[in-house]
Amino acid sequence: SGIPGIVVAPSVYAARPKHLAVADLSRMTRFPKYIRIQRQRRILSMRMKVPPQVQQFRKPLDRNVAIQAFRFAAQYRPESKVEKAARLEAIAAAKAEGKAAPASKNYSVKFGLDAVTSLVESKKAKLVLIAHDVDPIEVCFCEAGS
């Protein structure tokens, strides 16, 4: 610049001159905040180098794999209140008759940030599904380092 003794490093990005037309007023338009944020986020994501561990969560599954994942998760959905009441009644009836209670551990899908984080930290999580539009992705791993 014009200050003697100061050398400005060349920019990584090539300078492109603006060609402003006389009637072009779209650059003066005040866009809604969500549009400005998504444009800034897009430019930042183009300019930043994203580690591969985070980049894998940027793209959603294709339709067939997503359907398979949802079918798999549906097999392990948590039991409803009616199913839980029926299971507890069966256990109580077995105890009343003096028989051994049916010991069946019901595996189910755990959801929610706290539950999943605690399972990941205790190394009990076998599969973790994260929505592709979670932003920032660090919210899914906020306590993983502690």
C-alpha positions as CSV (number, residue, x, y, z in Angstrom):
1,S,0.0,0.0,0.0
2,G,1.1,3.6,0.4
3,I,2.9,3.2,3.7
4,P,6.7,3.0,3.2
5,G,8.4,0.0,4.7
6,I,5.3,-2.2,4.8
7,V,5.1,-5.0,2.3
8,V,1.6,-6.4,1.7
9,A,1.5,-10.1,0.9
10,P,-0.3,-11.1,-2.3
11,S,-3.8,-12.3,-1.8
12,V,-4.7,-15.9,-2.2
13,Y,-7.8,-14.9,-4.1
14,A,-7.5,-13.2,-7.5
15,A,-8.9,-9.7,-7.6
16,R,-11.9,-9.4,-9.9
17,P,-13.0,-5.9,-10.9
18,K,-16.6,-5.1,-10.4
19,H,-18.6,-4.4,-13.6
20,L,-21.4,-2.2,-12.3
21,A,-24.1,-1.5,-14.7
22,V,-26.0,1.8,-14.4
23,A,-29.4,0.1,-13.7
24,D,-28.1,-2.7,-11.6
25,L,-29.4,-2.0,-8.1
26,S,-29.6,-5.6,-6.9
27,R,-26.3,-5.1,-5.1
28,M,-27.9,-2.3,-3.1
29,T,-30.8,-4.6,-2.0
30,R,-30.9,-5.5,1.7
31,F,-31.5,-9.2,1.7
32,P,-33.1,-11.1,4.6
33,K,-30.7,-12.2,7.3
34,Y,-31.1,-15.9,6.6
35,I,-30.1,-15.4,3.0
36,R,-27.0,-13.4,4.0
37,I,-26.0,-16.0,6.5
38,Q,-26.4,-18.9,4.0
39,R,-24.4,-17.0,1.4
40,Q,-21.6,-16.2,3.9
41,R,-21.6,-19.8,5.1
42,R,-21.3,-21.1,1.5
43,I,-18.3,-18.8,0.8
44,L,-16.7,-19.8,4.1
45,S,-17.1,-23.5,3.4
46,M,-15.6,-23.0,-0.1
47,R,-12.6,-21.1,1.4
48,M,-11.9,-23.3,4.5
49,K,-10.2,-26.6,4.3
50,V,-12.5,-29.1,6.1
51,P,-11.0,-32.2,7.7
52,P,-12.3,-35.5,6.2
53,Q,-13.7,-36.5,9.6
54,V,-16.1,-33.5,9.4
55,Q,-16.6,-33.6,5.7
56,Q,-18.2,-37.0,5.8
57,F,-21.2,-35.5,7.7
58,R,-21.8,-32.7,5.0
59,K,-23.4,-35.0,2.5
60,P,-26.7,-36.8,3.1
61,L,-27.2,-40.5,2.4
62,D,-28.7,-41.5,-0.9
63,R,-32.3,-42.5,-0.9
64,N,-31.8,-46.3,-0.8
65,V,-29.3,-46.2,2.0
66,A,-31.5,-43.8,4.0
67,I,-34.5,-46.2,3.6
68,Q,-32.4,-49.1,4.8
69,A,-31.2,-47.1,7.8
70,F,-34.7,-46.1,8.8
71,R,-36.0,-49.7,8.4
72,F,-33.1,-50.9,10.6
73,A,-33.8,-48.2,13.2
74,A,-37.6,-49.1,13.1
75,Q,-36.7,-52.6,14.4
76,Y,-35.2,-51.1,17.5
77,R,-37.6,-48.3,18.2
78,P,-38.3,-47.7,21.9
79,E,-41.3,-49.5,23.4
80,S,-44.5,-47.5,23.9
81,K,-46.2,-47.0,27.3
82,V,-48.7,-49.8,26.5
83,E,-46.0,-52.2,25.5
84,K,-44.0,-51.4,28.7
85,A,-47.1,-51.9,30.9
86,A,-47.7,-55.2,29.2
87,R,-44.1,-56.3,29.7
88,L,-44.1,-55.3,33.4
89,E,-47.4,-57.1,34.0
90,A,-46.0,-60.2,32.5
91,I,-42.9,-60.0,34.8
92,A,-45.2,-59.4,37.8
93,A,-47.4,-62.3,36.9
94,A,-44.4,-64.6,36.5
95,K,-43.1,-63.5,39.9
96,A,-46.5,-64.1,41.5
97,E,-46.6,-67.6,40.2
98,G,-43.0,-68.2,41.5
99,K,-41.6,-68.7,38.0
100,A,-38.4,-67.0,36.8
101,A,-39.2,-63.7,35.2
102,P,-38.5,-63.5,31.5
103,A,-35.2,-61.8,31.3
104,S,-35.2,-60.0,28.0
105,K,-33.1,-56.9,27.6
106,N,-34.8,-54.7,25.1
107,Y,-32.3,-53.0,22.8
108,S,-33.6,-49.7,21.5
109,V,-32.5,-46.7,19.6
110,K,-31.2,-43.9,21.8
111,F,-31.7,-40.4,20.7
112,G,-30.9,-36.9,22.0
113,L,-27.6,-35.1,22.3
114,D,-26.9,-36.1,26.0
115,A,-27.9,-39.8,25.6
116,V,-25.8,-40.3,22.5
117,T,-22.9,-38.3,23.8
118,S,-22.7,-40.4,27.0
119,L,-23.0,-43.7,24.9
120,V,-20.1,-42.5,22.6
121,E,-18.0,-41.5,25.6
122,S,-18.5,-44.9,27.3
123,K,-17.8,-46.6,23.9
124,K,-21.2,-48.4,23.9
125,A,-22.5,-46.8,20.7
126,K,-22.3,-49.1,17.8
127,L,-23.8,-46.8,15.1
128,V,-24.4,-43.1,15.3
129,L,-26.7,-41.4,12.7
130,I,-26.4,-37.6,12.4
131,A,-28.7,-35.4,10.3
132,H,-26.7,-33.9,7.5
133,D,-28.0,-30.4,8.1
134,V,-26.8,-30.1,11.8
135,D,-25.0,-26.8,12.0
136,P,-22.5,-26.5,13.5
137,I,-21.4,-30.2,13.4
138,E,-19.5,-29.6,16.6
139,V,-22.7,-29.7,18.5
140,C,-22.8,-33.5,18.0
141,F,-19.3,-33.9,19.6
142,C,-19.4,-31.0,22.1
143,E,-18.5,-33.2,25.1
144,A,-16.6,-35.9,23.3
145,G,-13.2,-34.4,24.2
146,S,-13.9,-33.9,27.9
